[in-house]
Amino acid sequence: MSSDAKPSMYMLGFHLDGASWQSLEEEHPALAGALQDVVKAGFTPQQIRQYAMQRGLPLQWAQWLEQAARYLEAGGAHN
């Protein structure tokens, strides 16, 4: 991968994570608010995914939460 590709791949990932956050916020606002709180408390996206899976959520949901948390962690939403 060229060095020029890294920034563009980062931005692609950022926007994909942002789409996960936006859909979570629209479809499940209470869950989105709770996710903001745990990200603010310092939990990592990986910890959030693991916790969701331990609670019995399907992998797809756990990954959705992880992506949204990654977006919040990167400062994508003014949390």
Backbone atoms as SQL, in Angstrom:
CREATE TABLE atoms (id INTEGER PRIMARY KEY, chain TEXT, resi INTEGER, resn TEXT, atom TEXT, x REAL, y REAL, z REAL);
INSERT INTO atoms VALUES
  (1, 'A', 1, 'MET', 'N', 0.853, -1.173, 0.000),
  (2, 'A', 1, 'MET', 'CA', 0.000, 0.000, 0.000),
  (3, 'A', 1, 'MET', 'C', 0.894, 1.229, 0.000),
  (4, 'A', 2, 'SER', 'N', 0.599, 2.148, -0.867),
  (5, 'A', 2, 'SER', 'CA', 1.391, 3.373, -0.940),
  (6, 'A', 2, 'SER', 'C', 1.083, 4.265, 0.253),
  (7, 'A', 3, 'SER', 'N', 1.997, 5.160, 0.555),
  (8, 'A', 3, 'SER', 'CA', 1.770, 6.072, 1.674),
  (9, 'A', 3, 'SER', 'C', 0.596, 7.002, 1.402),
  (10, 'A', 4, 'ASP', 'N', 0.305, 7.272, 0.115),
  (11, 'A', 4, 'ASP', 'CA', -0.853, 8.105, -0.226),
  (12, 'A', 4, 'ASP', 'C', -2.160, 7.381, 0.071),
  (13, 'A', 5, 'ALA', 'N', -2.157, 6.059, 0.009),
  (14, 'A', 5, 'ALA', 'CA', -3.378, 5.287, 0.228),
  (15, 'A', 5, 'ALA', 'C', -3.767, 5.256, 1.699),
  (16, 'A', 6, 'LYS', 'N', -2.802, 5.349, 2.616),
  (17, 'A', 6, 'LYS', 'CA', -3.113, 5.255, 4.044),
  (18, 'A', 6, 'LYS', 'C', -4.065, 6.346, 4.509),
  (19, 'A', 7, 'PRO', 'N', -3.809, 7.618, 4.200),
  (20, 'A', 7, 'PRO', 'CA', -4.769, 8.641, 4.638),
  (21, 'A', 7, 'PRO', 'C', -6.160, 8.440, 4.038),
  (22, 'A', 8, 'SER', 'N', -6.233, 8.037, 2.779),
  (23, 'A', 8, 'SER', 'CA', -7.547, 7.865, 2.174),
  (24, 'A', 8, 'SER', 'C', -8.269, 6.660, 2.768),
  (25, 'A', 9, 'MET', 'N', -7.533, 5.589, 3.105),
  (26, 'A', 9, 'MET', 'CA', -8.157, 4.435, 3.749),
  (27, 'A', 9, 'MET', 'C', -8.616, 4.807, 5.158),
  (28, 'A', 10, 'TYR', 'N', -7.831, 5.637, 5.836),
  (29, 'A', 10, 'TYR', 'CA', -8.241, 6.107, 7.157),
  (30, 'A', 10, 'TYR', 'C', -9.559, 6.868, 7.049),
  (31, 'A', 11, 'MET', 'N', -9.650, 7.750, 6.071),
  (32, 'A', 11, 'MET', 'CA', -10.877, 8.537, 5.906),
  (33, 'A', 11, 'MET', 'C', -12.058, 7.653, 5.523),
  (34, 'A', 12, 'LEU', 'N', -11.810, 6.637, 4.709),
  (35, 'A', 12, 'LEU', 'CA', -12.879, 5.701, 4.369),
  (36, 'A', 12, 'LEU', 'C', -13.377, 5.012, 5.634),
  (37, 'A', 13, 'GLY', 'N', -12.467, 4.534, 6.453),
  (38, 'A', 13, 'GLY', 'CA', -12.856, 3.892, 7.704),
  (39, 'A', 13, 'GLY', 'C', -13.603, 4.840, 8.624),
  (40, 'A', 14, 'PHE', 'N', -13.136, 6.070, 8.694),
  (41, 'A', 14, 'PHE', 'CA', -13.786, 7.075, 9.526),
  (42, 'A', 14, 'PHE', 'C', -15.237, 7.292, 9.081),
  (43, 'A', 15, 'HIS', 'N', -15.452, 7.390, 7.776),
  (44, 'A', 15, 'HIS', 'CA', -16.804, 7.615, 7.268),
  (45, 'A', 15, 'HIS', 'C', -17.681, 6.377, 7.404),
  (46, 'A', 16, 'LEU', 'N', -17.101, 5.203, 7.257),
  (47, 'A', 16, 'LEU', 'CA', -17.873, 3.973, 7.489),
  (48, 'A', 16, 'LEU', 'C', -18.305, 3.889, 8.950),
  (49, 'A', 17, 'ASP', 'N', -17.385, 4.187, 9.864),
  (50, 'A', 17, 'ASP', 'CA', -17.725, 4.200, 11.283),
  (51, 'A', 17, 'ASP', 'C', -18.779, 5.270, 11.573),
  (52, 'A', 18, 'GLY', 'N', -18.669, 6.413, 10.887),
  (53, 'A', 18, 'GLY', 'CA', -19.656, 7.482, 11.059),
  (54, 'A', 18, 'GLY', 'C', -21.039, 7.057, 10.601),
  (55, 'A', 19, 'ALA', 'N', -21.107, 6.280, 9.539),
  (56, 'A', 19, 'ALA', 'CA', -22.406, 5.776, 9.068),
  (57, 'A', 19, 'ALA', 'C', -23.011, 4.836, 10.111),
  (58, 'A', 20, 'SER', 'N', -22.171, 4.046, 10.769),
  (59, 'A', 20, 'SER', 'CA', -22.664, 3.161, 11.832),
  (60, 'A', 20, 'SER', 'C', -23.220, 3.994, 12.986),
  (61, 'A', 21, 'TRP', 'N', -22.495, 5.040, 13.355),
  (62, 'A', 21, 'TRP', 'CA', -22.962, 5.918, 14.434),
  (63, 'A', 21, 'TRP', 'C', -24.293, 6.572, 14.056),
  (64, 'A', 22, 'GLN', 'N', -24.374, 7.096, 12.854),
  (65, 'A', 22, 'GLN', 'CA', -25.580, 7.795, 12.433),
  (66, 'A', 22, 'GLN', 'C', -26.786, 6.864, 12.446),
  (67, 'A', 23, 'SER', 'N', -26.623, 5.645, 11.939),
  (68, 'A', 23, 'SER', 'CA', -27.759, 4.722, 11.924),
  (69, 'A', 23, 'SER', 'C', -28.128, 4.297, 13.340),
  (70, 'A', 24, 'LEU', 'N', -27.149, 4.120, 14.211),
  (71, 'A', 24, 'LEU', 'CA', -27.447, 3.780, 15.603),
  (72, 'A', 24, 'LEU', 'C', -28.212, 4.911, 16.274),
  (73, 'A', 25, 'GLU', 'N', -27.758, 6.129, 16.045),
  (74, 'A', 25, 'GLU', 'CA', -28.397, 7.298, 16.651),
  (75, 'A', 25, 'GLU', 'C', -29.845, 7.455, 16.164),
  (76, 'A', 26, 'GLU', 'N', -30.082, 7.175, 14.884),
  (77, 'A', 26, 'GLU', 'CA', -31.431, 7.301, 14.324),
  (78, 'A', 26, 'GLU', 'C', -32.356, 6.161, 14.743),
  (79, 'A', 27, 'GLU', 'N', -31.831, 4.941, 14.753),
  (80, 'A', 27, 'GLU', 'CA', -32.661, 3.770, 15.006),
  (81, 'A', 27, 'GLU', 'C', -32.807, 3.425, 16.484),
  (82, 'A', 28, 'HIS', 'N', -31.796, 3.748, 17.280),
  (83, 'A', 28, 'HIS', 'CA', -31.790, 3.381, 18.704),
  (84, 'A', 28, 'HIS', 'C', -31.167, 4.514, 19.520),
  (85, 'A', 29, 'PRO', 'N', -31.875, 5.637, 19.647),
  (86, 'A', 29, 'PRO', 'CA', -31.274, 6.806, 20.319),
  (87, 'A', 29, 'PRO', 'C', -30.859, 6.549, 21.770),
  (88, 'A', 30, 'ALA', 'N', -31.612, 5.749, 22.502),
  (89, 'A', 30, 'ALA', 'CA', -31.233, 5.480, 23.894),
  (90, 'A', 30, 'ALA', 'C', -29.930, 4.684, 23.949),
  (91, 'A', 31, 'LEU', 'N', -29.793, 3.713, 23.065),
  (92, 'A', 31, 'LEU', 'CA', -28.563, 2.928, 22.989),
  (93, 'A', 31, 'LEU', 'C', -27.389, 3.803, 22.559),
  (94, 'A', 32, 'ALA', 'N', -27.632, 4.710, 21.635),
  (95, 'A', 32, 'ALA', 'CA', -26.580, 5.630, 21.184),
  (96, 'A', 32, 'ALA', 'C', -26.120, 6.510, 22.350),
  (97, 'A', 33, 'GLY', 'N', -27.051, 6.988, 23.140),
  (98, 'A', 33, 'GLY', 'CA', -26.691, 7.804, 24.303),
  (99, 'A', 33, 'GLY', 'C', -25.878, 7.017, 25.319),
  (100, 'A', 34, 'ALA', 'N', -26.272, 5.764, 25.555),
  (101, 'A', 34, 'ALA', 'CA', -25.522, 4.913, 26.480),
  (102, 'A', 34, 'ALA', 'C', -24.120, 4.647, 25.941),
  (103, 'A', 35, 'LEU', 'N', -24.011, 4.451, 24.630),
  (104, 'A', 35, 'LEU', 'CA', -22.705, 4.226, 24.018),
  (105, 'A', 35, 'LEU', 'C', -21.815, 5.456, 24.190),
  (106, 'A', 36, 'GLN', 'N', -22.373, 6.629, 23.993),
  (107, 'A', 36, 'GLN', 'CA', -21.592, 7.863, 24.208),
  (108, 'A', 36, 'GLN', 'C', -21.055, 7.908, 25.630),
  (109, 'A', 37, 'ASP', 'N', -21.885, 7.542, 26.588),
  (110, 'A', 37, 'ASP', 'CA', -21.472, 7.590, 27.993),
  (111, 'A', 37, 'ASP', 'C', -20.306, 6.651, 28.272),
  (112, 'A', 38, 'VAL', 'N', -20.363, 5.415, 27.736),
  (113, 'A', 38, 'VAL', 'CA', -19.277, 4.473, 28.032),
  (114, 'A', 38, 'VAL', 'C', -17.995, 4.844, 27.288),
  (115, 'A', 39, 'VAL', 'N', -18.115, 5.432, 26.102),
  (116, 'A', 39, 'VAL', 'CA', -16.921, 5.905, 25.395),
  (117, 'A', 39, 'VAL', 'C', -16.302, 7.062, 26.182),
  (118, 'A', 40, 'LYS', 'N', -17.137, 7.977, 26.671),
  (119, 'A', 40, 'LYS', 'CA', -16.628, 9.084, 27.494),
  (120, 'A', 40, 'LYS', 'C', -15.956, 8.579, 28.757),
  (121, 'A', 41, 'ALA', 'N', -16.447, 7.442, 29.273),
  (122, 'A', 41, 'ALA', 'CA', -15.879, 6.863, 30.491),
  (123, 'A', 41, 'ALA', 'C', -14.551, 6.156, 30.230),
  (124, 'A', 42, 'GLY', 'N', -14.171, 6.045, 28.956),
  (125, 'A', 42, 'GLY', 'CA', -12.862, 5.492, 28.636),
  (126, 'A', 42, 'GLY', 'C', -12.834, 4.065, 28.130),
  (127, 'A', 43, 'PHE', 'N', -14.000, 3.454, 27.919),
  (128, 'A', 43, 'PHE', 'CA', -14.016, 2.096, 27.377),
  (129, 'A', 43, 'PHE', 'C', -13.674, 2.134, 25.891),
  (130, 'A', 44, 'THR', 'N', -12.895, 1.164, 25.453),
  (131, 'A', 44, 'THR', 'CA', -12.460, 1.123, 24.060),
  (132, 'A', 44, 'THR', 'C', -13.527, 0.461, 23.185),
  (133, 'A', 45, 'PRO', 'N', -13.479, 0.736, 21.887),
  (134, 'A', 45, 'PRO', 'CA', -14.411, 0.057, 20.980),
  (135, 'A', 45, 'PRO', 'C', -14.325, -1.471, 21.083),
  (136, 'A', 46, 'GLN', 'N', -13.127, -2.002, 21.274),
  (137, 'A', 46, 'GLN', 'CA', -12.958, -3.450, 21.393),
  (138, 'A', 46, 'GLN', 'C', -13.621, -3.974, 22.666),
  (139, 'A', 47, 'GLN', 'N', -13.484, -3.248, 23.755),
  (140, 'A', 47, 'GLN', 'CA', -14.134, -3.650, 25.009),
  (141, 'A', 47, 'GLN', 'C', -15.650, -3.634, 24.854),
  (142, 'A', 48, 'ILE', 'N', -16.155, -2.648, 24.144),
  (143, 'A', 48, 'ILE', 'CA', -17.597, -2.537, 23.933),
  (144, 'A', 48, 'ILE', 'C', -18.100, -3.710, 23.095),
  (145, 'A', 49, 'ARG', 'N', -17.361, -4.073, 22.030),
  (146, 'A', 49, 'ARG', 'CA', -17.748, -5.229, 21.210),
  (147, 'A', 49, 'ARG', 'C', -17.744, -6.498, 22.052),
  (148, 'A', 50, 'GLN', 'N', -16.696, -6.698, 22.829),
  (149, 'A', 50, 'GLN', 'CA', -16.603, -7.894, 23.664),
  (150, 'A', 50, 'GLN', 'C', -17.746, -7.952, 24.674),
  (151, 'A', 51, 'TYR', 'N', -18.063, -6.827, 25.283),
  (152, 'A', 51, 'TYR', 'CA', -19.155, -6.778, 26.249),
  (153, 'A', 51, 'TYR', 'C', -20.483, -7.118, 25.586),
  (154, 'A', 52, 'ALA', 'N', -20.705, -6.548, 24.407),
  (155, 'A', 52, 'ALA', 'CA', -21.958, -6.824, 23.686),
  (156, 'A', 52, 'ALA', 'C', -22.076, -8.312, 23.362),
  (157, 'A', 53, 'MET', 'N', -20.984, -8.926, 22.975),
  (158, 'A', 53, 'MET', 'CA', -21.020, -10.350, 22.658),
  (159, 'A', 53, 'MET', 'C', -21.232, -11.187, 23.923),
  (160, 'A', 54, 'GLN', 'N', -20.646, -10.770, 25.028),
  (161, 'A', 54, 'GLN', 'CA', -20.857, -11.478, 26.300),
  (162, 'A', 54, 'GLN', 'C', -22.311, -11.396, 26.740),
  (163, 'A', 55, 'ARG', 'N', -22.975, -10.310, 26.351),
  (164, 'A', 55, 'ARG', 'CA', -24.393, -10.128, 26.686),
  (165, 'A', 55, 'ARG', 'C', -25.312, -10.890, 25.732),
  (166, 'A', 56, 'GLY', 'N', -24.713, -11.574, 24.757),
  (167, 'A', 56, 'GLY', 'CA', -25.496, -12.415, 23.854),
  (168, 'A', 56, 'GLY', 'C', -25.946, -11.756, 22.567),
  (169, 'A', 57, 'LEU', 'N', -25.450, -10.560, 22.296),
  (170, 'A', 57, 'LEU', 'CA', -25.830, -9.918, 21.037),
  (171, 'A', 57, 'LEU', 'C', -25.157, -10.629, 19.870),
  (172, 'A', 58, 'PRO', 'N', -25.815, -10.668, 18.723),
  (173, 'A', 58, 'PRO', 'CA', -25.171, -11.254, 17.544),
  (174, 'A', 58, 'PRO', 'C', -23.919, -10.462, 17.166),
  (175, 'A', 59, 'LEU', 'N', -22.988, -11.135, 16.518),
  (176, 'A', 59, 'LEU', 'CA', -21.729, -10.517, 16.111),
  (177, 'A', 59, 'LEU', 'C', -21.966, -9.235, 15.316),
  (178, 'A', 60, 'GLN', 'N', -22.951, -9.243, 14.429),
  (179, 'A', 60, 'GLN', 'CA', -23.223, -8.060, 13.605),
  (180, 'A', 60, 'GLN', 'C', -23.556, -6.850, 14.478),
  (181, 'A', 61, 'TRP', 'N', -24.364, -7.046, 15.512),
  (182, 'A', 61, 'TRP', 'CA', -24.698, -5.951, 16.420),
  (183, 'A', 61, 'TRP', 'C', -23.470, -5.486, 17.188),
  (184, 'A', 62, 'ALA', 'N', -22.684, -6.445, 17.662),
  (185, 'A', 62, 'ALA', 'CA', -21.481, -6.104, 18.426),
  (186, 'A', 62, 'ALA', 'C', -20.511, -5.290, 17.557),
  (187, 'A', 63, 'GLN', 'N', -20.373, -5.678, 16.302),
  (188, 'A', 63, 'GLN', 'CA', -19.500, -4.938, 15.392),
  (189, 'A', 63, 'GLN', 'C', -20.064, -3.553, 15.091),
  (190, 'A', 64, 'TRP', 'N', -21.376, -3.451, 14.984),
  (191, 'A', 64, 'TRP', 'CA', -22.028, -2.158, 14.751),
  (192, 'A', 64, 'TRP', 'C', -21.707, -1.207, 15.906),
  (193, 'A', 65, 'LEU', 'N', -21.829, -1.707, 17.132),
  (194, 'A', 65, 'LEU', 'CA', -21.509, -0.886, 18.297),
  (195, 'A', 65, 'LEU', 'C', -20.031, -0.513, 18.321),
  (196, 'A', 66, 'GLU', 'N', -19.173, -1.458, 17.961),
  (197, 'A', 66, 'GLU', 'CA', -17.736, -1.185, 17.922),
  (198, 'A', 66, 'GLU', 'C', -17.414, -0.087, 16.909),
  (199, 'A', 67, 'GLN', 'N', -18.028, -0.160, 15.737),
  (200, 'A', 67, 'GLN', 'CA', -17.777, 0.856, 14.707),
  (201, 'A', 67, 'GLN', 'C', -18.254, 2.224, 15.177),
  (202, 'A', 68, 'ALA', 'N', -19.444, 2.272, 15.749),
  (203, 'A', 68, 'ALA', 'CA', -19.973, 3.545, 16.238),
  (204, 'A', 68, 'ALA', 'C', -19.085, 4.100, 17.357),
  (205, 'A', 69, 'ALA', 'N', -18.613, 3.223, 18.237),
  (206, 'A', 69, 'ALA', 'CA', -17.734, 3.648, 19.329),
  (207, 'A', 69, 'ALA', 'C', -16.406, 4.171, 18.790),
  (208, 'A', 70, 'ARG', 'N', -15.893, 3.525, 17.755),
  (209, 'A', 70, 'ARG', 'CA', -14.636, 3.974, 17.142),
  (210, 'A', 70, 'ARG', 'C', -14.798, 5.384, 16.583),
  (211, 'A', 71, 'TYR', 'N', -15.967, 5.647, 16.000),
  (212, 'A', 71, 'TYR', 'CA', -16.262, 6.982, 15.459),
  (213, 'A', 71, 'TYR', 'C', -16.279, 8.009, 16.597),
  (214, 'A', 72, 'LEU', 'N', -16.942, 7.659, 17.688),
  (215, 'A', 72, 'LEU', 'CA', -16.995, 8.567, 18.828),
  (216, 'A', 72, 'LEU', 'C', -15.604, 8.793, 19.409),
  (217, 'A', 73, 'GLU', 'N', -14.842, 7.728, 19.525),
  (218, 'A', 73, 'GLU', 'CA', -13.492, 7.811, 20.080),
  (219, 'A', 73, 'GLU', 'C', -12.598, 8.736, 19.249),
  (220, 'A', 74, 'ALA', 'N', -12.838, 8.734, 17.932),
  (221, 'A', 74, 'ALA', 'CA', -12.060, 9.580, 17.015),
  (222, 'A', 74, 'ALA', 'C', -12.559, 11.024, 17.022),
  (223, 'A', 75, 'GLY', 'N', -13.594, 11.295, 17.799),
  (224, 'A', 75, 'GLY', 'CA', -14.121, 12.660, 17.883),
  (225, 'A', 75, 'GLY', 'C', -15.081, 13.007, 16.768),
  (226, 'A', 76, 'GLY', 'N', -15.621, 11.985, 16.094),
  (227, 'A', 76, 'GLY', 'CA', -16.517, 12.221, 14.963),
  (228, 'A', 76, 'GLY', 'C', -17.816, 12.883, 15.333),
  (229, 'A', 77, 'ALA', 'N', -18.358, 12.539, 16.484),
  (230, 'A', 77, 'ALA', 'CA', -19.570, 13.194, 16.970),
  (231, 'A', 77, 'ALA', 'C', -19.131, 14.071, 18.138),
  (232, 'A', 78, 'HIS', 'N', -19.730, 15.169, 18.285),
  (233, 'A', 78, 'HIS', 'CA', -19.333, 16.091, 19.354),
  (234, 'A', 78, 'HIS', 'C', -19.885, 15.571, 20.661),
  (235, 'A', 79, 'ASN', 'N', -19.183, 14.586, 21.189),
  (236, 'A', 79, 'ASN', 'CA', -19.668, 13.910, 22.401),
  (237, 'A', 79, 'ASN', 'C', -19.173, 14.579, 23.628);
